[in-house]
Amino acid sequence: MSLILDHVNYIYGADTPLAVKALDDICLTIPDGQFVGIIGHTGSGKSTLMQHLNGLIRASSGHIYFNGEDIYDKDFDMKKLRSRVGLVFQYPEHQLFEIDVFSDVCFGPKNLGLDKKETELRAYDALRQVGLPDELFYQSPFELSGGQKRRVAIAGVLAMKPEVLILDEPTAGLDPKGRDEILHQIKRLQTETGMTILLVSHSMEDVAEFVDRIIVMNKGSILYDDVPRQVFCHYKELEEVGLAAPQVTYVLHELKRRGLAVDVNATTIEEAADTVIKAFKG
C-alpha cells in the first residue's frame, strides 16, 4: 500500500483560544495506482489533509505511513518523501521564475543533485507528459496561456519522478477549455504511467468523469468515501454541505421523475446519453 493515514488529527493554533480542529480522526488507505478525487467546500480540510501527505504539516496526533514506513519516525528521510510525493499547489504558475520553460522544469531535479544530462532528460520527459509542444520549451513561462503555465508547473513536479502526485485545485481560474485540457491530460498521465494521483477540488463536475474513487470532506472529517456512482447517490446530502452532484445526476433524476426508465447512477455525459437512448428505445 502506498499511503496509509491512521487516526490523523490536526489542530490549527493548538493550545490557544483560537484553536480550530482542521482534521478529525482521519483513517485512509490510498493504494498504488489509484486515481482519487478529494472533494470539499472551502474550509473542509481537504488541502490541509494533502499537505500532511508529503510532510509539509505534521499531524497533531496519529500516524502516516508511506510504503510501510512511518513518516514521523525520527530516522525517516523527509526529503526523500517530498521527492516521491509531489504536491502541486493551487495556482502553481505563481511559482514559475526561470528565464524559460525548460530551465524552470529543470530546477527540481537539479536540486536533487542529478547531473546535467539526467536533469535535462527528466525535464524533457515531464514536458512531453503534460503535452506541452516542443516549440514552447524555450519561451518565457510568463508568455504562455494560463493552461500552458499550469502544465509547466505540473511538469516541474513530474520531473522529480514522484510515485504519488497531489494536485490541489489544478483547474482553479482556468476557462472551460483550459480546465478540460488539464483534466484530460492528468487522466492520460495516470493511465499511461499507473501513478497514484490525488485530485483536490470543490467541484464534482471536475472529478466525475476521471477518478476511481471520491473522498468527500466536511468539517475536517470524511463524509463519504466510495466510487463515484455511490457518492452521487447522496446528492441531496451533498447539497446540504455546500456541494452538488454533476449536472447529469439532476437531469437523470428529473427524467426518471417524469417516467423515463433511466439509470440515475450514471456519472458521465457518455453514460447518461447511453441510458437515455436505451430508455427511449425500450
N, C-alpha and C positions, 0 to 999 in steps of 0.2 A: 504494500500500500504506500502511496506517495506521501499523503498528508493526513494526519490524524489530530484532531483537537479534542482534548479530554477535559471536560468541565472548565472551560476557559471563561474567566470573568475579567472585566476591565472597568476601572472607575477613574474618570477624569476628576482631578482635584481631590484625590483621596485624602482623608484626614483634614479636610477643610469644610467650612459651612456650605461651600458651593459644590460639593461632591455630586457627581452625576454618574450613574451606572450605565455605561455605554454597551457593555456586553454582559449577558446574564446566563451563566451556566451553558455555554455553547459546547455541544458534542457533535462532531462531524467526522466523516471519513471521506476523503476525496481519492478515488482510485486512479492509478496511472491511466492516462489517455482519455479521461472523461472531459466532456465539454459542459461546464456548469454555468448557469446563469444565477447571479446573486442579485435579487430584486428587493427594493425597499424604497420608501419615500425618504426625503431628506431628514437626517437625524435618526434613522432606523438602526444604525450601527454597521451598515454594510461596508463602508470604507474603512472604518476602524478595524473591523474583522480582517480585511485584506492586508492591512498594514502589519498585523500580527504575524502573517504567514511568512514574511521574509525578515522578521526581527526588527522592523522599524519601531514597533511598540512592544513592550514587554507586558505580558498578562499580569494583572494584579494577583490572580491565583489560577491554578490549572496547569496543564502541560500541552505542548505542541510537539508532535513527532514528525520528522521528515525522513523518509526511508528508514524508519525504525529507530532513529536517534532522537533523543530529547534535545530540542534546540536550546533548552535552558541549563543543560549540563555545563559545568564550568570549563570542561575541555572541548566543548563543541566549537567548531570554526564558523563563526557567524559570517565572515567574509565569503566563505565557500557557499553558505546557504544563499546569500544575496546574488551570487553569480548563477545559481541553479534555479532560484525562484525569482523570475523577472517581474518587476512591477512597473506598469506604465500608468502614470498619474493622469488625472483629468487635465485636459488642455496641455498635453506633454510638449507641444510645439513651443511653448513658452520657455522651454529649457534648451532649445536649439541655440548654438552660439558660434559654431565654427564658420570659416570663410566659405566653405562649400559643403554640399550634402555628404559627399564621400568622407571628408575629414570628420564630420560630425559623427557618423556611424562608426568610424574607426576609434573614437575616443574610449569607449568601454573596453573593448578587447586589448587596446594598447595599455590600459591601466591594470589589466590582468597580468602584465609582464610578458605578453606574447611578442614574438619578433615581427618585423615589418611585413614579411610575406604572409604569415598566418593571419595577422591583423587585417590586411587588405583582402585576403580571401574570404574571411568571415564577413567583412563589410559588404563585399560584392554579393555573396550568397544571401545575406539578410535583405539587401535592397531588392534582389530578384524575388525573394519570398513574398515581399509585400507588394510586388507588381509595379515598382517604380521604373519607368523607361530609362534605358542607359543614358540617353541624351540629357537627362536631368541630374546625373550624378555629380557634375562639377559646376552646377549652378548654386548661387547663394540660396540657402533654405528659406530666406525671407522673401524670395521672389516667387515662391510656389503658392498654389492654392491651399485653402485650409485643409482639404482632404489629403493633399500631397504632403503637407507638413506633418500631418498626423501619421502618415505611412513612414516617413523618415524617422520620427520619434520611436515608433514601434520597432523599426529596423535596428535602431541603436540598442534596444534591449535584446532583440533576437541575435545580434552579433555576439552577445555573451554566451550564446548557446544554452539557454535555460532549459530545464526539464519541465518547469511549470511557468506559464505566462499568465499574469494577472493584469486585466485591463479595466481600469476604473473609469467608467462612463466614456468609452472610446469614441462615441458619436456626438458628444456634447458640442453644441454650437455649429454643427455641420448642417448643410441643406439636405433635403431628402436624397438627392443623387449621391452626395458625398457619404451620407450615412449608409446607404445601401451598398456602395462600393467597399467601404471599410468592413462592414459585417460579412459580406461575401468573401472578401479576402481573408478575414480571420477564420472563417469556416473552412476555406480551401487549405489554409495553413494547417489547421488541426487535422483535417482529413489526410493530407499528404504526409505529415510528419508523425502523427499519433501523439503530439504534445498534449499535456494536460493544460486546459485553458479555463480560467475563471473570468467570466464577463460580468462586471458590476454595472447595474443600470437601475433606473427607476421606471423604465418603460417595458411593459410586457411585449409591445409590438417589436421592440428591438431583438428580443430573445426567442420569441415563439417559434420562428422558423428554423433556428440554428442549434439550440442546445439540447443535450440529452437529459438534463435534469435542472430543475429550478428550485432554488432555496429562497424562500420569502422571509425577509427580516422585518420585525416590527418591535419597536421599543427595546432593542438590544437582544431580543430572543428570536428563535426560529419559529415562525408561524406555520409554514408548510415546507416540506422537503420531499419532492416526488417528480415523476415525469411530467412534462407539460400538460398532457391531457387530464391528468388527475388534479393538478394545481388549478387549472382553469375551470374545473367543476365548481370551485368555490368562488366564482366571480363576484357574487354578492358580498361575501365576506371580505374579498379583496377591496371592494369599493369602500367598505367601512374603515379601512386603514389607509385610505388615500391612494389606492392603486386601481387598476382596471385590467380586465382581460383584453386580448386582441379584439379588434372590431368584428372579426369573423364569428367570434363567440356570440356576440349580441345579435348579429344578423341571423345566425342559425337558430338561436332560441326564439326569435321572433317568427321565423318561418315555421318552426315546429308549433308555436302557439296558434298559427293560422292553419294548421292541419297538414303541413307537408312533412313527410316521414324522413327527416334528415338526421344525420349523426351530429348531435350538438357538441360532441367532444373533438371534432376536427379542429386542428390548431393552426393550419396554414391556409393560404388562399387556394393552393392547389387541392388540398384535402377537402376544403369547403366546396370548391367547384365540382369535385367528383361526387360528393354526397348529394348535392343539389341536382346534378344531372341524373343520377340513379333514381332519386326520388321522383323526378318528373317522368322518367321512363317507366317507373313502376306504376 
